[in-house]
Amino acid sequence: MGTLELLKQRKADILAALQSIGVKPDYSVDGESFSHASNRAALLQELKTINELIIAEENLTDPDIGVFYTRN
């Protein structure tokens, strides 16, 4: 599996994880805390990075700066 395919698979995994978290509140059980908000924030940051890597891998950039879109 190539780099682009791995990035797209990770993106799908992140999106699935975000969907499963939804908007659940943070909570504590027997002194152990569970922070869905921080998990969600970390996943969103990773998703942003993954999207940037996918764009770079596909050579998709802003045509306004002189680079054309290419698709395989």
N, C-alpha and C positions, 0 to 999 in steps of 0.2 A: 504494500500500500504506500503510495507516494505522500509527500508532505501535504499537498493540497487536500487529499482525501482524509488524512489524519486530522487536519485542522477543521474540516467540515464535520467530521464525526464528533470531535470534541465540542464544536458549536452545538450540534444536535443534543449531545449529552448535557451541556449547560442549560439549554432551553428546557429540556425535560426536567432537570433539577429545579429550575426556577418555577416551572409550572407546578411541581409537586409541593414546593414551599408555599406558593400562593402568598397570602397576606396573613399568615399565622402569627399570633403574638409571641413574644418572648415569654419564657416561663422558667420556674425552678421546681425541682422535685427532689426531696430529701437532700437539700443543700447543693444539688447539682443544677447549674443554669444551662438553659438552651436558648441561644440567641439566633432566631430566624432572621432578624434584621441584619446582623453582621454577616451571616452566611449569604444572604441575598446580595448585600453590598459587594462582597468578595466575588460572587459569581458574575455580577454585572460588570465589575472591573475586568475580570478575566474574559468575559464576552467581548468587551470593547477591544481588548488586546488581540483576541482571536480574529475579530472582524478586520482589524488593521493588518494582521498577518495574511489573511485571506486576500485582501485587496492587493497587498504587495506581491503575493505569490501569483495572482492572476494578472499582474501588470495593469490593474485598473487604477487610474489616477484621474485627477481633475483635468478635463480637456482645456480648461481656461489657462493652465500653465504650460500648455504646449505638448502635452503627452496624450496620445490617443488611447481610447479604450480598445483592448484586445480581448477576444474571447476564443476559447478553444472549442 
